Amino acid sequence: MTAPSLPTASRAATAARMTSRLDAFVGEVREVVGRGLPPELTAYLAGERLRPHLGAADLLTEEQRQGDPETYRQHLLHAERDGSFSVVALVWLPGQRTCVHDHVSWCVTGVHEGEESERRYRLVPDGPSARLVPTEDVVNPLGAVCGFAPPGDIHRVRNAGTSTAISIHVYGADIGRLGSSIRRVYDVQADEL
């Protein structure tokens, strides 16, 4: 399954849909990003700001909680005008998953509803080429937060549950402008996660 493109919402429309809680969270991320710290530390601090908002009923609008029966759905919630970060809600119906991929920038993800299963990989040299080796399988329940920065951020995410899962992602790039948070897709055979 490939990653869907983001909705083509204007910045004004995106801002109009922000709840007051989401607006407050964006301000907290803006303050963290404005410090100009290394990517790993920025991701960690943004994750600390995200954690208290997860599971709050007033974080997302009803529209931002809607899934798509064909593939997981991305709702662009905010893109900072200077391109320094964006906030996205991913909505996963049961069984939906990403491809194996890495990212264009540092990222923080937090489970807002349900739970997500994740398989992490490491790229290892194999003669003149390289191959992916699974390193860890993780189940991220409601409230779980993780952050990472390239390189070494290769993974696949799946909703293995029977109900909708929603996660909030903060990327250190303008995903609205780029169209995706995915830098590279990896071909992995017989990977069932």
Order of alpha helices (4+ residues) and beta strands (2+ residues): alpha-alpha-alpha-beta-beta-beta-beta-beta-beta-beta-beta-beta-alpha-beta
